[in-house]
Amino acid sequence: MPDQPALAPTAAPPSRRRTPRRWSVVALVAVLALVAAACEIQLYPPTDPGPLRYRDEIFAGVTTTANVTYGSAVSQAGVTQSLALDVYRPTGDTVTGRAAIVWVHGGSFRSGTRTSPEIVDQATTMAKRGYVNVSISYRLSPNGCVTITPECVNAIIDAKEDAQAAVRFLRKNAALYGIDTDRIAIAGTSAGAITALNVAYGSDQVGESGNPGFASTVRAAVSLSGAKILTNADPGEPSVLLFHGTNDSLVPYSSAVATVEAADAAGTPAYLTTWEGAGHVPYVAHRDEIIDQTTNYLFWTLDLGNAAT
């Protein structure tokens, strides 16, 4: 798992009865919302003319606070490790109840940092759209998941529990960072994508990495070249969006398909954007598509049309 750097809804036939223009627009918006709810919601941007928070880059600057401690945990070597994150916020924002995203880097559970280029790019872009973002470090292991071993399994569990502690950190410090605790999502790349999905589907086991007494649940998860491992979708669990290439040799495309099929079986929403012939983490080639679809997906899933503005 190493890292590497519209459909338009079919228009209904016009009615023979004339309808005032104002009500026609309202009806169109309602139809689009219903279509988005029933189909691939990541393909449907909100129709408000804007500028619109969470869809458009309404802030010119981003304020970054680096190296914030969010917890601590014992590594597989028996060493207590401090856990840190970087915060990305829209500069000059006065809203105090904002949606938030936890970003998790990749690196096969043995390497990588919270300043991975694609993570920084996405956190910065989403901050300009009004989100509070945190990019986290988490426990890594010497050999990670080059092969599936007990060390690999424990590393996957460690990463999940640390990311859950970061979610709890946001709820604990919601007033400080201006966060709506009902609108928290998690997203990641490769090993970080696996972790994001595991957090979405594994809230029954949360570990002891910090911030006890707060919920570890999220409302949505976004995966770039990941799949669920060691967890399973159960009824009532969060919606997920996956991006995956069919020629991924590190996290097989079939694993992403299996993740969506398990979610479908549980009756939980899951969406998969497939790139034919693409390999592992093709972020540069698909950057705009990833940003746009993540923006649309989170807008609908987090119900951001009804969020504070």
Summary of the structure (lengths in Angstrom):
residues: 309
radius of gyration: 19.4
end to end distance: 38.3
largest distance: 74.4
contacts: 1107
relative contact order: 0.16
helix: 35%
strand: 21%
